[in-house]
């Protein structure tokens, strides 16, 4: 069975950095575009970033540009999200997801999802 497991979240102060990780099993990660989404309580899930299967293309939400960096280690079947200069508005549950599409920007484009890791940023 396909499983994606996120880790690395926590409770931090504004300005701090965090690195989230996603470990996949049951799939060959280098065959998928991988993305990060986030969802705050009472809000809809929103796109954060994706990276193509080979790592040659990335896309970021405006809120993430310049602060967040998506990366992957296909040999380890892992995906990462480096988050710098965190702001309170970054507080959300963060999910990794896998897509067979080349440019998946909607959550409906992703076939597999993790359970999420919580990021809470205090002011």
Backbone as a chain_set.jsonl record, in Angstrom:
{"seq": "XXXXXXXXXXXXXXXXXXXXXXXXXXXXXXXXXXXXXXXXXXXXXXXXXXXXXXXXXXXXXXXXXXXXXXXXXXXXXXXXXXXXXXXXXXXXXXXXXXXXXXXXXXXXXXXXXXXXXXXXXXX", "coords": {"N": [[0.839, -1.196, 0.0], [0.408, 2.265, -0.682], [2.086, 4.756, 1.083], [2.568, 7.843, 2.61], [4.46, 9.71, 4.783], [4.692, 12.42, 6.831], [7.006, 14.562, 8.578], [8.688, 16.625, 11.033], [7.403, 18.96, 11.786], [6.338, 21.468, 14.208], [6.142, 23.587, 17.163], [7.008, 26.847, 16.944], [8.752, 30.024, 17.152], [8.105, 33.125, 15.43], [10.127, 33.845, 12.604], [11.872, 31.765, 12.846], [13.349, 28.784, 11.421], [12.201, 25.789, 9.822], [12.412, 22.401, 8.786], [10.592, 20.322, 6.87], [9.841, 16.899, 6.262], [9.073, 14.175, 4.081], [8.408, 10.867, 3.842], [8.188, 8.222, 1.628], [6.523, 5.17, 0.837], [5.787, 2.156, -0.931], [5.557, 3.255, -3.433], [7.495, 4.373, -6.233], [9.262, 7.097, -5.856], [10.531, 8.79, -7.667], [9.024, 8.686, -9.92], [6.962, 10.424, -9.748], [5.471, 13.656, -9.65], [5.887, 15.73, -6.891], [4.249, 17.31, -4.203], [3.576, 19.97, -1.811], [1.062, 20.853, 0.445], [-1.041, 22.91, 2.52], [-3.165, 23.351, 5.373], [-5.116, 25.323, 7.341], [-6.966, 25.469, 10.449], [-10.436, 25.469, 9.87], [-10.115, 26.516, 7.351], [-9.675, 26.17, 3.765], [-7.777, 23.646, 2.074], [-4.634, 24.563, 0.787], [-2.403, 25.118, -1.939], [1.12, 24.843, -1.749], [3.73, 24.22, -2.825], [5.31, 22.521, -5.602], [7.373, 19.943, -7.019], [8.844, 18.624, -9.918], [9.189, 15.215, -11.125], [11.855, 14.696, -11.813], [13.083, 16.816, -10.679], [13.59, 19.128, -12.078], [11.763, 21.151, -12.454], [9.963, 23.504, -10.586], [7.341, 24.902, -8.578], [5.848, 27.532, -6.787], [3.605, 28.77, -4.322], [2.565, 32.187, -3.976], [2.824, 33.033, -1.349], [4.863, 31.466, -0.425], [7.12, 31.883, -1.949], [10.509, 32.765, -2.087], [10.946, 32.218, 0.572], [10.418, 29.541, 1.175], [11.666, 26.32, 0.24], [11.429, 23.644, -1.887], [12.503, 20.292, -2.104], [13.938, 17.171, -3.165], [14.902, 13.792, -2.488], [15.366, 11.365, -4.291], [16.607, 8.861, -4.252], [16.375, 8.153, -1.629], [13.722, 8.068, -1.367], [12.368, 10.366, -0.5], [10.928, 13.554, 0.282], [11.276, 17.057, 0.802], [10.649, 20.113, 2.599], [12.0, 23.082, 3.052], [11.608, 25.638, 5.264], [11.92, 28.95, 5.82], [12.237, 31.962, 7.783], [9.741, 31.99, 9.157], [6.3, 32.821, 9.546], [3.459, 33.859, 11.531], [1.155, 33.432, 9.971], [1.812, 31.208, 8.546], [1.046, 29.072, 9.99], [-0.348, 25.915, 10.087], [-1.622, 22.668, 9.127], [0.572, 20.647, 7.435], [0.845, 18.935, 4.401], [2.198, 16.328, 2.413], [2.132, 15.194, -0.979], [1.558, 13.051, -3.822], [1.659, 13.059, -7.355], [0.681, 12.021, -10.633], [0.648, 13.793, -12.647], [2.223, 16.339, -14.663], [2.304, 19.062, -14.048], [0.905, 19.671, -11.466], [-1.331, 21.632, -9.788], [-3.593, 21.766, -8.324], [-5.351, 20.259, -5.593], [-6.859, 18.092, -6.373], [-5.4, 16.931, -8.356], [-3.642, 15.193, -7.266], [-2.808, 11.935, -6.302], [-2.042, 10.537, -4.014], [-1.73, 10.984, -0.51], [-0.261, 12.211, 2.508], [-0.665, 12.063, 6.137], [-0.186, 14.425, 7.393], [1.708, 17.036, 9.056], [1.957, 19.102, 11.851], [2.468, 22.575, 11.878], [3.117, 25.262, 13.857], [3.292, 28.653, 14.357], [4.287, 31.135, 16.439], [3.758, 34.574, 17.308]], "CA": [[0.0, 0.0, 0.0], [1.132, 3.523, -0.736], [2.057, 5.508, 2.32], [3.391, 9.033, 2.721], [4.507, 10.097, 6.185], [5.357, 13.693, 7.043], [7.629, 14.785, 9.867], [9.46, 17.848, 11.137], [6.634, 20.091, 12.264], [6.5, 21.815, 15.602], [5.737, 24.901, 17.648], [8.186, 27.705, 16.874], [8.53, 31.461, 17.119], [8.27, 33.779, 14.142], [11.505, 34.046, 12.194], [12.59, 30.5, 12.948], [13.286, 27.882, 10.275], [11.86, 24.388, 10.003], [12.51, 21.564, 7.599], [9.659, 19.217, 6.854], [10.228, 15.77, 5.427], [8.027, 13.233, 3.709], [8.97, 9.584, 3.451], [7.217, 7.454, 0.86], [6.667, 3.734, 0.664], [4.784, 1.606, -1.822], [5.686, 3.882, -4.737], [8.815, 4.864, -6.598], [9.016, 8.534, -5.782], [11.046, 9.494, -8.838], [8.037, 8.612, -10.986], [5.869, 11.313, -9.414], [5.572, 15.025, -9.183], [5.583, 15.781, -5.473], [3.81, 18.621, -3.77], [3.223, 20.294, -0.435], [-0.129, 21.648, 0.683], [-1.264, 23.184, 3.928], [-4.546, 23.65, 5.723], [-5.332, 25.875, 8.667], [-8.298, 25.133, 10.95], [-11.525, 26.248, 9.309], [-9.766, 26.998, 6.023], [-9.511, 25.154, 2.74], [-6.409, 23.25, 1.79], [-4.043, 25.403, -0.23], [-1.153, 24.703, -2.55], [2.334, 25.505, -1.289], [4.808, 24.046, -3.79], [5.536, 21.197, -6.159], [8.601, 19.685, -7.757], [8.695, 17.561, -10.891], [9.806, 13.951, -10.745], [13.298, 14.789, -11.979], [13.565, 17.971, -9.944], [13.951, 20.22, -12.969], [10.733, 22.184, -12.424], [9.314, 23.772, -9.313], [6.346, 25.947, -8.551], [5.56, 27.957, -5.423], [2.59, 29.764, -4.046], [3.145, 33.499, -3.698], [3.139, 33.112, 0.069], [6.045, 30.666, -0.144], [8.249, 32.316, -2.76], [11.575, 33.479, -1.402], [11.12, 31.733, 1.939], [10.338, 28.084, 1.217], [12.348, 25.601, -0.824], [11.08, 22.238, -1.996], [13.586, 19.469, -2.622], [13.651, 15.744, -3.077], [15.991, 12.836, -2.506], [14.688, 10.213, -4.87], [17.271, 7.631, -3.834], [15.877, 7.853, -0.288], [12.261, 8.129, -1.438], [11.994, 11.434, 0.416], [10.631, 14.91, -0.151], [11.516, 18.008, 1.886], [10.266, 21.506, 2.462], [12.734, 23.974, 3.935], [10.815, 26.829, 5.512], [12.685, 29.97, 6.52], [11.541, 33.199, 8.145], [8.351, 31.608, 9.362], [5.361, 33.829, 10.005], [2.261, 33.262, 12.134], [0.216, 33.009, 8.95], [2.226, 29.903, 8.037], [0.494, 28.048, 10.864], [-1.247, 25.019, 9.367], [-1.203, 21.294, 8.94], [1.256, 20.539, 6.154], [0.699, 17.625, 3.791], [2.867, 16.018, 1.161], [1.266, 14.461, -1.883], [2.177, 12.568, -5.05], [0.814, 13.201, -8.525], [1.17, 11.538, -11.913], [0.61, 14.909, -13.573], [3.478, 17.065, -14.784], [2.181, 20.375, -13.416], [-0.289, 19.61, -10.615], [-1.475, 22.791, -8.914], [-4.807, 21.579, -7.548], [-5.273, 19.059, -4.784], [-7.482, 16.993, -7.106], [-4.408, 16.353, -9.258], [-2.754, 14.326, -6.491], [-3.404, 10.63, -6.033], [-1.661, 10.022, -2.706], [-1.565, 12.018, 0.513], [0.116, 11.857, 3.858], [-1.584, 12.449, 7.196], [0.116, 15.787, 7.773], [2.496, 17.399, 10.224], [1.487, 20.408, 12.292], [3.397, 23.684, 12.056], [2.5, 26.373, 14.567], [4.244, 29.749, 14.468], [3.807, 32.162, 17.348], [4.273, 35.905, 17.028]], "C": [[0.872, 1.243, 0.0], [0.983, 4.244, 0.586], [3.029, 6.663, 2.242], [3.316, 9.503, 4.16], [5.327, 11.36, 6.333], [5.958, 13.756, 8.44], [8.307, 16.149, 9.861], [8.707, 19.065, 11.612], [6.883, 20.358, 13.736], [5.955, 23.185, 15.914], [6.982, 25.774, 17.732], [7.779, 29.169, 16.898], [8.721, 32.004, 15.712], [9.742, 34.042, 13.862], [12.35, 32.791, 12.206], [12.443, 29.704, 11.648], [12.891, 26.479, 10.707], [12.074, 23.662, 8.689], [11.566, 20.385, 7.753], [10.169, 18.124, 5.929], [9.028, 14.881, 5.183], [8.707, 11.973, 3.21], [7.892, 8.74, 2.801], [7.554, 5.973, 0.861], [5.547, 3.239, -0.239], [4.76, 2.23, -3.206], [7.143, 4.225, -4.977], [8.693, 6.366, -6.772], [9.494, 9.279, -7.016], [10.136, 9.389, -10.052], [6.914, 9.63, -10.813], [6.318, 12.744, -9.213], [5.136, 15.038, -7.719], [5.248, 17.201, -5.051], [3.611, 18.729, -2.273], [1.982, 21.17, -0.443], [-0.218, 21.94, 2.163], [-2.722, 23.559, 4.15], [-4.615, 24.124, 7.163], [-6.734, 25.491, 9.137], [-9.366, 26.054, 10.376], [-11.277, 26.784, 7.919], [-9.674, 25.838, 5.043], [-8.033, 24.828, 2.562], [-5.862, 24.09, 0.643], [-2.69, 24.871, -0.683], [0.01, 25.515, -2.0], [3.433, 25.431, -2.344], [4.741, 22.665, -4.406], [6.887, 21.142, -6.852], [8.378, 18.501, -8.684], [9.485, 16.329, -10.47], [11.329, 13.98, -10.828], [13.912, 15.956, -11.212], [13.882, 19.181, -10.787], [12.928, 21.349, -13.019], [10.144, 22.283, -11.028], [8.288, 24.873, -9.485], [6.02, 26.249, -7.102], [4.365, 28.882, -5.379], [3.267, 31.09, -3.723], [3.575, 33.629, -2.238], [4.425, 32.384, 0.434], [7.294, 31.142, -0.874], [9.25, 33.128, -1.946], [11.84, 33.005, 0.002], [11.175, 30.21, 2.028], [11.077, 27.483, 0.03], [11.952, 24.134, -0.782], [12.262, 21.486, -2.592], [13.208, 18.007, -2.484], [14.945, 14.951, -3.114], [15.392, 11.524, -2.991], [15.298, 8.887, -4.425], [16.809, 7.192, -2.449], [14.358, 7.835, -0.233], [11.714, 9.193, -0.487], [11.787, 12.764, -0.289], [10.818, 15.826, 1.047], [10.918, 19.368, 1.56], [11.026, 22.304, 3.509], [11.955, 25.266, 4.048], [11.627, 27.786, 6.366], [11.807, 31.18, 6.814], [10.053, 32.96, 8.352], [7.539, 32.736, 9.982], [4.16, 33.154, 10.652], [1.256, 32.762, 11.107], [0.619, 31.715, 8.252], [1.67, 28.757, 8.873], [-0.554, 27.223, 10.131], [-0.771, 23.587, 9.532], [-0.621, 21.192, 7.535], [1.223, 19.104, 5.662], [1.609, 17.483, 2.581], [1.945, 15.141, 0.326], [2.015, 14.106, -3.157], [1.179, 12.621, -6.19], [1.479, 12.613, -9.759], [1.186, 12.633, -12.972], [1.933, 15.662, -13.573], [3.456, 18.395, -14.049], [0.933, 20.422, -12.548], [-0.342, 20.775, -9.626], [-2.731, 22.73, -8.061], [-4.705, 20.286, -6.75], [-5.913, 17.848, -5.463], [-6.537, 16.33, -8.09], [-3.511, 15.33, -8.568], [-3.465, 13.045, -6.069], [-3.168, 10.143, -4.608], [-1.321, 11.152, -1.762], [-1.065, 11.431, 1.812], [-0.911, 12.342, 4.858], [-1.315, 13.841, 7.74], [1.02, 15.907, 8.981], [2.174, 18.844, 10.579], [2.644, 21.386, 12.445], [2.64, 24.823, 12.71], [3.559, 27.436, 14.817], [3.636, 30.833, 15.337], [4.464, 33.496, 17.019], [5.135, 36.41, 18.166]], "O": [[1.942, 1.267, 0.608], [-0.113, 4.332, 1.141], [4.184, 6.486, 1.854], [2.224, 9.676, 4.701], [6.513, 11.383, 6.004], [5.487, 13.094, 9.365], [8.48, 16.757, 8.805], [9.314, 20.114, 11.824], [7.549, 19.582, 14.421], [5.385, 23.86, 15.057], [7.902, 25.481, 18.495], [6.615, 29.51, 16.692], [9.423, 31.402, 14.898], [10.503, 34.413, 14.755], [13.437, 32.768, 11.629], [11.514, 29.934, 10.874], [13.207, 26.041, 11.813], [11.934, 24.243, 7.612], [11.722, 19.558, 8.651], [10.845, 18.397, 4.937], [8.088, 14.843, 5.977], [9.491, 12.014, 2.262], [6.809, 8.563, 3.359], [8.721, 5.583, 0.883], [4.477, 3.845, -0.297], [4.012, 1.774, -4.071], [7.927, 4.351, -4.036], [8.087, 6.842, -7.731], [8.915, 10.304, -7.377], [10.445, 9.946, -11.105], [6.007, 9.693, -11.643], [7.395, 13.01, -8.68], [4.132, 14.424, -7.359], [5.881, 18.163, -5.485], [3.493, 17.729, -1.564], [1.869, 22.106, -1.234], [0.449, 21.295, 2.972], [-3.413, 24.02, 3.241], [-4.221, 23.412, 8.086], [-7.603, 25.216, 8.31], [-9.216, 27.276, 10.394], [-12.147, 27.448, 7.354], [-9.606, 24.675, 5.44], [-7.16, 25.641, 2.865], [-6.547, 24.305, -0.357], [-1.944, 24.262, 0.085], [-0.102, 26.726, -1.81], [4.005, 26.455, -2.719], [4.184, 21.741, -3.814], [7.46, 22.168, -7.22], [7.794, 17.493, -8.285], [10.334, 16.388, -9.581], [12.012, 13.363, -10.011], [15.135, 16.061, -11.114], [14.395, 20.172, -10.269], [13.212, 22.407, -13.581], [9.864, 21.275, -10.379], [8.36, 25.672, -10.418], [5.925, 25.339, -6.279], [4.145, 29.679, -6.29], [4.405, 31.116, -3.254], [4.582, 34.27, -1.938], [5.015, 32.652, 1.481], [8.41, 30.833, -0.456], [8.884, 34.05, -1.217], [12.869, 33.355, 0.581], [11.895, 29.657, 2.859], [11.11, 28.067, -1.053], [12.121, 23.464, 0.237], [12.94, 21.993, -3.485], [12.269, 17.658, -1.768], [15.944, 15.379, -3.691], [14.966, 10.686, -2.196], [14.582, 7.903, -4.242], [16.844, 6.005, -2.125], [13.773, 7.613, 0.828], [10.74, 8.967, 0.231], [12.397, 13.048, -1.319], [10.552, 15.429, 2.181], [10.713, 19.718, 0.398], [10.737, 22.218, 4.702], [11.672, 25.917, 3.043], [11.98, 27.47, 7.503], [10.775, 31.391, 6.177], [9.215, 33.658, 7.781], [8.025, 33.494, 10.821], [3.87, 31.995, 10.353], [0.573, 31.767, 11.348], [-0.148, 31.18, 7.452], [1.809, 27.593, 8.498], [-1.531, 27.766, 9.615], [0.333, 23.329, 10.011], [-1.253, 21.605, 6.563], [1.533, 18.172, 6.404], [1.767, 18.428, 1.808], [1.087, 14.436, 0.858], [2.982, 14.771, -3.528], [0.008, 12.277, -6.026], [2.697, 12.697, -9.915], [1.686, 12.419, -14.076], [2.675, 15.625, -12.592], [4.469, 18.814, -13.488], [-0.008, 21.148, -12.868], [0.503, 20.885, -8.737], [-2.914, 23.558, -7.168], [-4.053, 19.333, -7.177], [-5.555, 16.708, -5.166], [-6.849, 15.259, -8.611], [-2.705, 14.671, -9.225], [-4.579, 13.078, -5.546], [-3.994, 9.419, -4.053], [-0.707, 12.146, -2.15], [-1.399, 10.302, 2.173], [-1.91, 12.958, 4.485], [-2.138, 14.383, 8.478], [1.092, 15.007, 9.819], [2.124, 19.708, 9.703], [3.665, 21.072, 13.058], [1.636, 25.296, 12.177], [4.598, 27.159, 15.416], [2.587, 31.385, 15.007], [5.586, 33.54, 16.514], [5.655, 37.524, 18.099]]}, "num_chains": 1, "name": "protein.A"}
